[in-house]
């Protein structure tokens, strides 16, 4: 009964498909996980037993570095936030909510602006680079910038999110022209057609994995509203150097007297749009209680 370490590519109908040692194994989870309330997820790194005359089993789920609840996927370490530079124009508050969600969960955000063949994206790229966030502009028509995005996928588990019309699917197909074909083939193989509920699934792309996350394309970042107000400043990377240096320890960094973050915005060291997003989010966060987070 050999034991192997691997990664869950997909789980459906009580079966989990684990990539280990270059093969994909169909496994069942041991009852101990159900008793402890732990559900194996796509992205989980696991130990499995391979059995010749019985079902293969997942014996251990290794500690997760991150967890997304909606859609359910574990160990994502890069969240690619896709927006178009025009048609439709970017909504910076939505982008900033998603970057905050990622940082709060220990995931590195990467912001991508598509359609740079129609309009220059430098203004937006500058905002996020100044905030310490990787940002790229790409064209799915000319291919400009796509290689830079590909390089960011290697050795990572990544998820892509972006509202309808921003070119997320087009970008993924330019990154890997076989991705749509792979999705269909593997879905047929794993029986997606026999089930009405879609689950998160990982695909090998550019030396890493990309999570196919149903429902994520129109993700509205509701989870970011559940960041506690005391945690929210830490979800804005560019605030780090100024936290703890304000005149008052109770400073909310909105328009408080003696606030180092407000001063940095006025001096141009923190992008104004980022601070505006923070102020919008802190108003929502003021009403969130810790027990609400535990309910999620």
BALOKE-195955 format. One line per 4 residues: for each residue x, z negated, y of C-alpha. Coordinates in nm, 4 decimals, m for minus. Each point is the difference from the previous one (the first is absolute). Layout:
X Z Y ~ ...
//
This chain:
0.0000 0.0000 0.0000 ~ 0.2260 0.1216 0.2836 ~ m0.0483 m0.1446 0.3473 ~ 0.0404 0.2197 0.3074
m0.0151 m0.0497 0.3763 ~ m0.2063 0.2513 0.1914 ~ m0.2450 0.0644 0.2816 ~ m0.3776 0.0386 m0.0201
m0.0912 0.3518 0.1085 ~ m0.3749 m0.0430 m0.0401 ~ m0.2605 m0.2341 m0.1414 ~ m0.3460 0.1115 m0.1050
m0.2656 m0.1163 m0.2428 ~ 0.2065 m0.2993 m0.1119 ~ 0.3016 0.2169 m0.0878 ~ 0.3229 0.0084 0.1987
0.2454 0.2878 0.0016 ~ 0.3573 m0.1227 0.0319 ~ 0.3015 0.2176 0.0672 ~ 0.2958 m0.1447 m0.1881
0.3197 0.1587 m0.1331 ~ m0.1164 0.3444 0.1093 ~ m0.3309 m0.0165 m0.1892 ~ m0.3554 m0.1007 0.0876
m0.1534 m0.2647 m0.2283 ~ m0.3674 m0.0873 m0.0231 ~ m0.0264 m0.3804 m0.0030 ~ m0.2519 m0.2811 0.0006
0.0613 m0.3147 0.2009 ~ 0.0355 m0.3258 m0.1902 ~ m0.2904 m0.2423 0.0344 ~ 0.2182 m0.2487 0.1845
m0.0290 0.2092 0.3173 ~ m0.3787 m0.0047 m0.0108 ~ m0.0008 m0.3761 m0.0559 ~ 0.2282 m0.0537 0.2995
m0.1994 0.2394 0.2203 ~ 0.2842 0.2513 0.0370 ~ m0.0929 0.3675 m0.0197 ~ 0.2816 0.2494 m0.0658
0.0190 0.2651 0.2723 ~ 0.1609 0.3375 0.0564 ~ 0.3481 m0.0722 0.1321 ~ 0.0476 m0.3177 m0.2042
0.3381 m0.0298 m0.1671 ~ m0.0641 m0.1260 m0.3522 ~ 0.1443 m0.0785 m0.3402 ~ m0.1784 0.1666 m0.2924
0.0113 m0.0172 m0.3788 ~ m0.0112 0.3360 m0.1771 ~ m0.1774 m0.0240 m0.3368 ~ m0.0115 0.2650 m0.2695
m0.3149 m0.1196 m0.1772 ~ m0.1853 m0.1772 0.2784 ~ m0.0700 0.0268 0.3709 ~ 0.2904 m0.0199 0.2389
m0.0273 m0.3076 0.2207 ~ 0.0979 m0.1091 0.3487 ~ 0.1706 m0.3348 m0.0543 ~ 0.1237 m0.0905 0.3471
m0.0655 0.1040 0.3594 ~ 0.3039 m0.0539 0.2182 ~ m0.0301 m0.1546 0.3446 ~ m0.1543 0.2344 0.2560
0.1764 0.0788 0.3273 ~ m0.3291 0.1036 0.1612 ~ m0.3668 0.0391 m0.0807 ~ m0.2640 0.2201 0.1583
m0.3561 m0.1031 m0.0828 ~ m0.1802 0.3098 0.1241 ~ 0.1089 0.2234 m0.1654 ~ 0.1459 m0.2189 m0.2772
0.3686 0.0805 m0.0466 ~ 0.3066 m0.2231 m0.0425 ~ 0.3594 0.0207 0.1201 ~ m0.0520 0.2667 0.2654
0.3028 m0.0343 0.2273 ~ m0.0647 0.2914 0.2381 ~ m0.3285 0.0787 0.1762 ~ m0.0013 0.3471 0.1552
m0.2525 0.0053 0.2831 ~ m0.0933 0.3615 0.0677 ~ m0.1508 0.1088 0.3321 ~ m0.0246 0.3388 0.1651
0.1484 0.0567 0.3439 ~ m0.3144 0.2013 0.0879 ~ m0.3290 0.1147 m0.1526 ~ m0.0727 m0.2920 m0.0285
0.2140 m0.1895 0.2506 ~ 0.1635 m0.3189 m0.1275 ~ m0.1806 m0.3317 0.0401 ~ 0.2880 m0.2390 0.0592
m0.2062 m0.3131 m0.0670 ~ m0.0728 0.1204 m0.3548 ~ 0.3679 0.0837 m0.0582 ~ 0.1050 m0.3389 0.1364
m0.2500 m0.1864 m0.2162 ~ 0.1442 0.1738 m0.3042 ~ 0.3609 m0.0729 0.0970 ~ m0.0980 m0.3656 0.0486
m0.1714 m0.0070 m0.3408 ~ 0.3133 0.1402 m0.1613 ~ 0.2435 m0.2370 0.1707 ~ m0.2230 m0.3003 m0.0722
0.0073 0.0909 m0.3705 ~ 0.3750 0.0594 m0.0116 ~ m0.0389 0.3790 m0.0152 ~ 0.2049 0.2305 0.2224
m0.2210 0.2233 0.2157 ~ 0.0981 0.3613 0.0666 ~ m0.2008 0.1943 0.2592 ~ m0.0352 0.3773 m0.0354
m0.1504 0.2346 0.2582 ~ m0.1109 0.3337 m0.1427 ~ m0.0764 0.3344 0.1707 ~ 0.3122 0.0001 0.2188
m0.0218 0.3794 m0.0057 ~ m0.3086 m0.0379 0.2243 ~ 0.1213 m0.2750 0.2335 ~ 0.3160 m0.2003 0.0657
m0.0024 m0.3491 m0.1540 ~ 0.3047 m0.1464 0.1782 ~ m0.2076 m0.2313 0.2202 ~ m0.1478 m0.1699 m0.3069
0.3203 0.0038 m0.2023 ~ 0.1750 m0.1866 0.2841 ~ m0.2638 m0.2769 m0.0042 ~ 0.0571 m0.0831 m0.3648
0.3741 0.0437 m0.0061 ~ 0.0189 m0.2374 0.2980 ~ m0.2097 m0.2455 m0.2014 ~ 0.2520 0.0148 m0.2871
m0.2274 0.2074 m0.2238 ~ 0.1114 0.3198 m0.1707 ~ m0.1914 0.2959 0.1406 ~ 0.0084 0.3740 m0.0696
m0.1769 0.3111 0.1205 ~ m0.0720 0.2752 m0.2511 ~ m0.1695 0.3345 m0.0342 ~ m0.1635 0.0956 m0.3266
m0.0011 0.3602 0.1294 ~ 0.3691 0.0416 0.0849 ~ 0.1335 m0.2787 m0.2243 ~ 0.1823 m0.1627 0.2924
0.0739 m0.3686 m0.0629 ~ m0.1233 0.0008 m0.3613 ~ 0.3493 m0.0500 m0.1481 ~ 0.0402 m0.3176 0.2083
m0.3211 m0.1382 m0.1489 ~ 0.1080 0.0967 m0.3528 ~ 0.3214 m0.1985 0.0445 ~ m0.2055 m0.3126 0.0776
m0.1779 0.0158 m0.3382 ~ 0.3030 m0.0383 m0.2259 ~ 0.0120 m0.3280 m0.1968 ~ m0.3214 m0.1283 0.1607
m0.3636 m0.0492 m0.0951 ~ m0.1854 0.1552 0.2911 ~ m0.3594 0.0353 0.1106 ~ m0.1284 0.2495 0.2548
m0.2962 m0.0708 0.2249 ~ m0.1623 0.2014 0.2730 ~ m0.3464 0.0897 0.1177 ~ m0.1698 0.3277 m0.0825
0.1414 0.3042 0.1762 ~ 0.3478 m0.1339 0.0744 ~ 0.1656 0.2042 m0.2747 ~ 0.0861 m0.2731 m0.2516
m0.0860 0.2111 m0.3047 ~ 0.1739 0.3047 0.1463 ~ 0.3136 m0.2074 0.0576 ~ 0.0003 m0.1327 m0.3561
m0.0385 0.3520 m0.1357 ~ 0.2896 0.1243 0.2138 ~ 0.2138 m0.2932 m0.1182 ~ m0.0790 0.0875 m0.3619
m0.1968 0.3235 m0.0546 ~ m0.0790 m0.1120 m0.3564 ~ m0.1546 m0.3295 0.1082 ~ m0.3597 0.1255 m0.0047
0.0627 0.1636 m0.3364 ~ 0.1618 m0.3182 m0.1312 ~ m0.2939 m0.2046 0.1215 ~ m0.2456 0.2203 m0.1845
0.2036 0.0267 m0.3187 ~ 0.0785 m0.3692 m0.0292 ~ m0.3556 m0.0954 0.0913 ~ m0.1311 0.2167 m0.2845
0.2577 m0.1422 m0.2375 ~ m0.0836 m0.3581 0.0925 ~ m0.3732 0.0563 m0.0084 ~ m0.0927 m0.0253 0.3648
m0.2807 0.2508 m0.0631 ~ m0.1710 m0.2439 m0.2364 ~ m0.0326 m0.2685 0.2659 ~ m0.1810 m0.0044 0.3302
0.2287 m0.2571 0.1640 ~ 0.3354 0.1191 0.1286 ~ 0.2975 m0.2301 m0.0172 ~ 0.3377 m0.0029 0.1664
0.2602 0.2071 m0.1788 ~ 0.3733 0.0635 0.0431 ~ 0.1722 0.3385 m0.0078 ~ 0.3722 0.0705 m0.0107
0.1047 0.1773 0.3172 ~ 0.3492 0.0548 0.1469 ~ 0.1663 m0.2736 m0.2058 ~ m0.2684 m0.2586 0.0762
m0.3704 m0.0551 m0.0577 ~ m0.2940 0.0878 0.2204 ~ m0.3232 m0.1920 m0.0488 ~ m0.3103 0.2149 m0.0213
m0.2355 m0.2484 0.1583 ~ m0.3675 0.1025 0.0095 ~ m0.1743 m0.1102 0.3164 ~ 0.3282 m0.0456 0.1827
m0.0299 0.3269 0.1911 ~ m0.2641 m0.1489 0.2269 ~ 0.1422 m0.3520 m0.0134 ~ m0.1240 m0.1867 0.3086
0.2491 m0.2878 m0.0134 ~ m0.2688 m0.2685 m0.0325 ~ 0.2561 m0.2170 m0.1766 ~ 0.2072 m0.0226 0.3183
m0.2854 m0.1873 0.1661 ~ 0.0752 m0.2800 m0.2434 ~ 0.3503 m0.0663 0.1264 ~ 0.0014 m0.3498 0.1459
0.0753 m0.0148 0.3728 ~ 0.3159 m0.2041 m0.0596 ~ 0.1269 0.2699 m0.2387 ~ m0.0947 0.3026 0.2095
0.3005 m0.0041 0.2397 ~ 0.2317 0.0229 m0.3036 ~ m0.1861 0.3140 m0.1142 ~ 0.1331 0.1778 0.3121
0.3684 0.0516 m0.0765 ~ 0.0999 0.0531 0.3621 ~ m0.1256 m0.3492 0.0937 ~ 0.2540 m0.1766 m0.2256
0.2762 m0.0427 0.2571 ~ m0.2385 m0.1687 0.2446 ~ m0.2048 m0.2325 m0.2228 ~ 0.0758 m0.3639 0.0769
0.1463 0.0792 0.3444 ~ m0.3205 m0.0191 0.2049 ~ m0.0492 m0.2754 0.2592 ~ m0.2847 m0.1591 m0.1985
m0.0049 m0.0540 m0.3770 ~ m0.3736 0.0810 m0.0064 ~ 0.0584 0.3460 0.1505 ~ m0.2182 0.2723 m0.1553
0.2098 0.2776 0.1610 ~ m0.2977 0.1623 0.1721 ~ 0.0458 m0.0650 0.3720 ~ 0.1300 m0.3563 m0.0149
0.2245 m0.1274 0.2781 ~ 0.3640 m0.0115 m0.1072 ~ m0.0587 0.2227 m0.3052 ~ 0.3208 0.1784 m0.1039
m0.1943 0.2663 m0.1893 ~ m0.2144 0.0862 0.3052 ~ 0.3200 0.0099 0.2050 ~ 0.1585 0.2381 m0.2512
m0.3053 0.2275 0.0262 ~ 0.0249 m0.0013 0.3805 ~ 0.3713 0.0811 m0.0213 ~ m0.0637 0.2884 m0.2391
0.1724 m0.1573 m0.3021 ~ m0.3235 m0.0191 m0.2007 ~ m0.2353 0.3030 0.0043 ~ m0.3110 m0.0708 0.2062
m0.2329 0.1601 m0.2573 ~ 0.1319 m0.2294 m0.2720 ~ m0.0672 m0.3092 0.2102 ~ m0.3497 0.1282 0.0800
m0.0676 0.0338 m0.3738 ~ 0.1325 m0.3518 m0.0564 ~ m0.2326 m0.1381 0.2712 ~ m0.2983 0.1722 m0.1623
0.0928 m0.1400 m0.3410 ~ 0.0687 m0.3539 0.1241 ~ m0.3526 m0.0166 0.1424 ~ m0.1347 0.0707 m0.3489
0.2506 m0.2329 m0.1653 ~ m0.1043 m0.2967 0.2156 ~ m0.3188 m0.0350 m0.2054 ~ 0.1602 0.0232 m0.3439
0.0316 m0.3186 m0.2054 ~ 0.2472 m0.0504 m0.2831 ~ m0.2778 m0.0506 m0.2560 ~ m0.1230 0.3538 0.0744
0.3355 0.1355 m0.1147 ~ m0.0269 m0.1948 m0.3263 ~ m0.3403 0.1555 m0.0658 ~ 0.1499 0.3501 0.0036
//
